[in-house]
């Protein structure tokens, strides 16, 4: 996923690999960010890793609606994704699920499990959007 994010100028604040599906949120970092091309690239280069299974023909994607862009709503969608293993009875606490996290190029230790995750993530993202070097 890291190659996809760098290639298409994206960050992934949350991903969750479930036994039969995957969730991830990608957020663009510039005008050249292209999530549709990124999804095609990602699917093409990970398809062989799923063998003998394959990605479904058409992925389900969802662009956040206006009401989902309100203050705190983005984090709520991300929280919903991270809680998926709990809802499916795979773990008791989402922090115990080994197959979820965040992928932000240059920040390998950044994880939604950190108490200060959103403060740090938005600081990195805003600096990236401003064209500055992240902390």
PyMOL commands that set and color helices and strands:
alter all, ss='L'
color gray80, all
select helices_A, chain A and resi 2-7+35-50+66-69+73-82+84-87+94-96+117-129
alter helices_A, ss='H'
color red, helices_A
select strands_A, chain A and resi 10-17+22-28+100-103
alter strands_A, ss='S'
color yellow, strands_A
deselect
rebuild
show_as cartoon
